[in-house]
Amino acid sequence: MQLGTTVSVDDDFARFGNKSYAINKINSVEVRSRRPFGQGTMFVLGLLGVILVASAAGQLPNNPGGAVLTLMFAAFLGFLAYRSWLKSKTIEYQLFLMTSSSEAQAFVTRDRNEVQALRDRIESAMARKPGAA
């Protein structure tokens, strides 16, 4: 389920957009976290920036204008590496519902409190349902 989809939970169903799960068919609820953006881009950009800084230092005595241009490009790569680092800190929380036949990712958010509140609502509905697994 994508971010921003309508969710509702009552004593009979947990609804996630167009998909519904019967509360009495849900065996367990699990919240997982993941980082959707890796850190590889940050390391590559940072390494290129460091190489360019070293190159600029070597150019400085013979070509000061080229060294300044190289340092400006290195600073730009450093900025991109920083933005990539910020993006790599993003955490997505995924709510999984397990039934006897399968496991389904029902909900994704970047708000830990939202996914925990949803988990609590589903578990409360499961506890109220007689015969729930």
ChimeraX commands (.cxc) that place a marker at each C-alpha (Angstrom):
marker #1 position 0.00,0.00,0.00 radius 0.5
marker #1 position 1.30,3.42,-0.91 radius 0.5
marker #1 position 1.75,6.36,1.40 radius 0.5
marker #1 position -1.44,8.38,1.91 radius 0.5
marker #1 position -3.99,5.60,1.28 radius 0.5
marker #1 position -7.17,5.55,3.38 radius 0.5
marker #1 position -7.06,3.10,6.28 radius 0.5
marker #1 position -9.85,2.00,8.59 radius 0.5
marker #1 position -10.11,-0.67,11.26 radius 0.5
marker #1 position -13.28,-1.95,12.90 radius 0.5
marker #1 position -14.21,-5.16,14.72 radius 0.5
marker #1 position -14.65,-7.09,11.46 radius 0.5
marker #1 position -12.20,-5.71,8.89 radius 0.5
marker #1 position -8.94,-3.85,8.48 radius 0.5
marker #1 position -9.21,-1.86,5.24 radius 0.5
marker #1 position -6.20,-0.47,3.36 radius 0.5
marker #1 position -7.40,1.39,0.28 radius 0.5
marker #1 position -9.09,-1.22,-1.93 radius 0.5
marker #1 position -7.82,-4.21,0.06 radius 0.5
marker #1 position -9.63,-5.60,3.13 radius 0.5
marker #1 position -8.54,-8.21,5.65 radius 0.5
marker #1 position -10.98,-10.02,7.92 radius 0.5
marker #1 position -9.88,-9.44,11.51 radius 0.5
marker #1 position -10.63,-13.04,12.49 radius 0.5
marker #1 position -8.34,-14.32,9.68 radius 0.5
marker #1 position -5.30,-12.33,10.81 radius 0.5
marker #1 position -2.91,-14.45,12.88 radius 0.5
marker #1 position -0.34,-11.80,13.69 radius 0.5
marker #1 position 0.73,-8.25,12.94 radius 0.5
marker #1 position 4.35,-7.24,12.42 radius 0.5
marker #1 position 6.02,-3.87,11.94 radius 0.5
marker #1 position 9.31,-3.83,10.06 radius 0.5
marker #1 position 11.57,-0.91,9.32 radius 0.5
marker #1 position 13.81,-0.39,6.32 radius 0.5
marker #1 position 15.93,2.29,4.73 radius 0.5
marker #1 position 14.73,2.68,1.13 radius 0.5
marker #1 position 17.76,4.74,0.07 radius 0.5
marker #1 position 21.22,3.23,0.39 radius 0.5
marker #1 position 24.46,4.99,1.19 radius 0.5
marker #1 position 26.37,3.90,-1.93 radius 0.5
marker #1 position 25.75,7.14,-3.80 radius 0.5
marker #1 position 26.97,9.16,-0.84 radius 0.5
marker #1 position 30.25,7.22,-0.67 radius 0.5
marker #1 position 30.91,7.46,-4.42 radius 0.5
marker #1 position 30.24,11.21,-4.52 radius 0.5
marker #1 position 32.30,11.80,-1.38 radius 0.5
marker #1 position 35.22,9.77,-2.75 radius 0.5
marker #1 position 35.13,11.67,-6.03 radius 0.5
marker #1 position 35.07,14.94,-4.08 radius 0.5
marker #1 position 38.15,13.92,-2.06 radius 0.5
marker #1 position 39.99,12.89,-5.25 radius 0.5
marker #1 position 39.16,16.26,-6.82 radius 0.5
marker #1 position 40.41,18.14,-3.75 radius 0.5
marker #1 position 43.70,16.23,-3.96 radius 0.5
marker #1 position 43.87,16.99,-7.68 radius 0.5
marker #1 position 43.25,20.69,-7.02 radius 0.5
marker #1 position 46.07,20.73,-4.48 radius 0.5
marker #1 position 48.40,19.29,-7.12 radius 0.5
marker #1 position 47.26,21.86,-9.70 radius 0.5
marker #1 position 47.57,24.88,-7.43 radius 0.5
marker #1 position 51.22,25.83,-8.13 radius 0.5
marker #1 position 50.98,25.51,-11.93 radius 0.5
marker #1 position 47.32,26.25,-12.67 radius 0.5
marker #1 position 45.55,28.27,-9.93 radius 0.5
marker #1 position 42.48,28.93,-12.10 radius 0.5
marker #1 position 42.05,25.21,-12.83 radius 0.5
marker #1 position 42.54,24.41,-9.15 radius 0.5
marker #1 position 39.76,26.81,-8.17 radius 0.5
marker #1 position 37.44,25.31,-10.79 radius 0.5
marker #1 position 38.27,21.80,-9.57 radius 0.5
marker #1 position 37.60,22.85,-5.95 radius 0.5
marker #1 position 34.24,24.31,-6.97 radius 0.5
marker #1 position 33.28,21.03,-8.64 radius 0.5
marker #1 position 34.50,19.12,-5.56 radius 0.5
marker #1 position 32.32,21.37,-3.37 radius 0.5
marker #1 position 29.33,20.62,-5.61 radius 0.5
marker #1 position 29.98,16.88,-5.30 radius 0.5
marker #1 position 30.30,17.37,-1.54 radius 0.5
marker #1 position 26.89,19.06,-1.50 radius 0.5
marker #1 position 25.37,16.16,-3.49 radius 0.5
marker #1 position 27.01,13.67,-1.11 radius 0.5
marker #1 position 25.54,15.53,1.86 radius 0.5
marker #1 position 22.03,15.48,0.28 radius 0.5
marker #1 position 22.46,11.77,-0.40 radius 0.5
marker #1 position 23.47,11.21,3.23 radius 0.5
marker #1 position 20.35,13.04,4.43 radius 0.5
marker #1 position 18.18,10.90,2.15 radius 0.5
marker #1 position 19.86,7.70,3.40 radius 0.5
marker #1 position 18.59,8.50,6.92 radius 0.5
marker #1 position 14.95,8.06,5.76 radius 0.5
marker #1 position 13.21,5.14,7.47 radius 0.5
marker #1 position 10.03,3.50,6.20 radius 0.5
marker #1 position 7.87,1.46,8.52 radius 0.5
marker #1 position 5.96,-1.43,6.98 radius 0.5
marker #1 position 2.97,-3.13,8.57 radius 0.5
marker #1 position 2.64,-6.82,7.66 radius 0.5
marker #1 position -0.44,-8.91,8.31 radius 0.5
marker #1 position 0.03,-12.67,8.57 radius 0.5
marker #1 position -2.80,-15.08,7.84 radius 0.5
marker #1 position -2.72,-18.87,7.74 radius 0.5
marker #1 position -2.18,-18.79,3.98 radius 0.5
marker #1 position 0.15,-15.85,3.41 radius 0.5
marker #1 position 1.90,-12.71,4.55 radius 0.5
marker #1 position 0.97,-9.33,3.09 radius 0.5
marker #1 position 2.49,-5.90,3.36 radius 0.5
marker #1 position -0.58,-3.84,4.13 radius 0.5
marker #1 position 0.76,-0.39,4.98 radius 0.5
marker #1 position 3.88,1.77,4.53 radius 0.5
marker #1 position 4.63,5.06,6.26 radius 0.5
marker #1 position 7.58,7.13,7.40 radius 0.5
marker #1 position 5.80,7.94,10.67 radius 0.5
marker #1 position 6.67,5.44,13.40 radius 0.5
marker #1 position 3.82,6.61,15.66 radius 0.5
marker #1 position 1.26,6.21,12.87 radius 0.5
marker #1 position 2.23,2.61,12.11 radius 0.5
marker #1 position 2.34,1.74,15.83 radius 0.5
marker #1 position -1.13,3.23,16.40 radius 0.5
marker #1 position -2.46,1.25,13.45 radius 0.5
marker #1 position -0.88,-1.93,14.78 radius 0.5
marker #1 position -2.47,-1.30,18.18 radius 0.5
marker #1 position -5.91,-0.77,16.59 radius 0.5
marker #1 position -5.67,-4.04,14.65 radius 0.5
marker #1 position -4.45,-5.98,17.67 radius 0.5
marker #1 position -7.27,-4.53,19.79 radius 0.5
marker #1 position -9.82,-5.60,17.18 radius 0.5
marker #1 position -8.22,-9.08,17.07 radius 0.5
marker #1 position -8.43,-9.38,20.86 radius 0.5
marker #1 position -12.14,-8.46,20.86 radius 0.5
marker #1 position -13.01,-11.00,18.13 radius 0.5
marker #1 position -14.04,-14.43,19.50 radius 0.5
marker #1 position -12.22,-17.24,17.74 radius 0.5
marker #1 position -9.46,-15.00,16.42 radius 0.5
marker #1 position -6.14,-16.80,16.08 radius 0.5
marker link #1:1,2 radius 0.2
marker link #1:2,3 radius 0.2
marker link #1:3,4 radius 0.2
marker link #1:4,5 radius 0.2
marker link #1:5,6 radius 0.2
marker link #1:6,7 radius 0.2
marker link #1:7,8 radius 0.2
marker link #1:8,9 radius 0.2
marker link #1:9,10 radius 0.2
marker link #1:10,11 radius 0.2
marker link #1:11,12 radius 0.2
marker link #1:12,13 radius 0.2
marker link #1:13,14 radius 0.2
marker link #1:14,15 radius 0.2
marker link #1:15,16 radius 0.2
marker link #1:16,17 radius 0.2
marker link #1:17,18 radius 0.2
marker link #1:18,19 radius 0.2
marker link #1:19,20 radius 0.2
marker link #1:20,21 radius 0.2
marker link #1:21,22 radius 0.2
marker link #1:22,23 radius 0.2
marker link #1:23,24 radius 0.2
marker link #1:24,25 radius 0.2
marker link #1:25,26 radius 0.2
marker link #1:26,27 radius 0.2
marker link #1:27,28 radius 0.2
marker link #1:28,29 radius 0.2
marker link #1:29,30 radius 0.2
marker link #1:30,31 radius 0.2
marker link #1:31,32 radius 0.2
marker link #1:32,33 radius 0.2
marker link #1:33,34 radius 0.2
marker link #1:34,35 radius 0.2
marker link #1:35,36 radius 0.2
marker link #1:36,37 radius 0.2
marker link #1:37,38 radius 0.2
marker link #1:38,39 radius 0.2
marker link #1:39,40 radius 0.2
marker link #1:40,41 radius 0.2
marker link #1:41,42 radius 0.2
marker link #1:42,43 radius 0.2
marker link #1:43,44 radius 0.2
marker link #1:44,45 radius 0.2
marker link #1:45,46 radius 0.2
marker link #1:46,47 radius 0.2
marker link #1:47,48 radius 0.2
marker link #1:48,49 radius 0.2
marker link #1:49,50 radius 0.2
marker link #1:50,51 radius 0.2
marker link #1:51,52 radius 0.2
marker link #1:52,53 radius 0.2
marker link #1:53,54 radius 0.2
marker link #1:54,55 radius 0.2
marker link #1:55,56 radius 0.2
marker link #1:56,57 radius 0.2
marker link #1:57,58 radius 0.2
marker link #1:58,59 radius 0.2
marker link #1:59,60 radius 0.2
marker link #1:60,61 radius 0.2
marker link #1:61,62 radius 0.2
marker link #1:62,63 radius 0.2
marker link #1:63,64 radius 0.2
marker link #1:64,65 radius 0.2
marker link #1:65,66 radius 0.2
marker link #1:66,67 radius 0.2
marker link #1:67,68 radius 0.2
marker link #1:68,69 radius 0.2
marker link #1:69,70 radius 0.2
marker link #1:70,71 radius 0.2
marker link #1:71,72 radius 0.2
marker link #1:72,73 radius 0.2
marker link #1:73,74 radius 0.2
marker link #1:74,75 radius 0.2
marker link #1:75,76 radius 0.2
marker link #1:76,77 radius 0.2
marker link #1:77,78 radius 0.2
marker link #1:78,79 radius 0.2
marker link #1:79,80 radius 0.2
marker link #1:80,81 radius 0.2
marker link #1:81,82 radius 0.2
marker link #1:82,83 radius 0.2
marker link #1:83,84 radius 0.2
marker link #1:84,85 radius 0.2
marker link #1:85,86 radius 0.2
marker link #1:86,87 radius 0.2
marker link #1:87,88 radius 0.2
marker link #1:88,89 radius 0.2
marker link #1:89,90 radius 0.2
marker link #1:90,91 radius 0.2
marker link #1:91,92 radius 0.2
marker link #1:92,93 radius 0.2
marker link #1:93,94 radius 0.2
marker link #1:94,95 radius 0.2
marker link #1:95,96 radius 0.2
marker link #1:96,97 radius 0.2
marker link #1:97,98 radius 0.2
marker link #1:98,99 radius 0.2
marker link #1:99,100 radius 0.2
marker link #1:100,101 radius 0.2
marker link #1:101,102 radius 0.2
marker link #1:102,103 radius 0.2
marker link #1:103,104 radius 0.2
marker link #1:104,105 radius 0.2
marker link #1:105,106 radius 0.2
marker link #1:106,107 radius 0.2
marker link #1:107,108 radius 0.2
marker link #1:108,109 radius 0.2
marker link #1:109,110 radius 0.2
marker link #1:110,111 radius 0.2
marker link #1:111,112 radius 0.2
marker link #1:112,113 radius 0.2
marker link #1:113,114 radius 0.2
marker link #1:114,115 radius 0.2
marker link #1:115,116 radius 0.2
marker link #1:116,117 radius 0.2
marker link #1:117,118 radius 0.2
marker link #1:118,119 radius 0.2
marker link #1:119,120 radius 0.2
marker link #1:120,121 radius 0.2
marker link #1:121,122 radius 0.2
marker link #1:122,123 radius 0.2
marker link #1:123,124 radius 0.2
marker link #1:124,125 radius 0.2
marker link #1:125,126 radius 0.2
marker link #1:126,127 radius 0.2
marker link #1:127,128 radius 0.2
marker link #1:128,129 radius 0.2
marker link #1:129,130 radius 0.2
marker link #1:130,131 radius 0.2
marker link #1:131,132 radius 0.2
marker link #1:132,133 radius 0.2
view
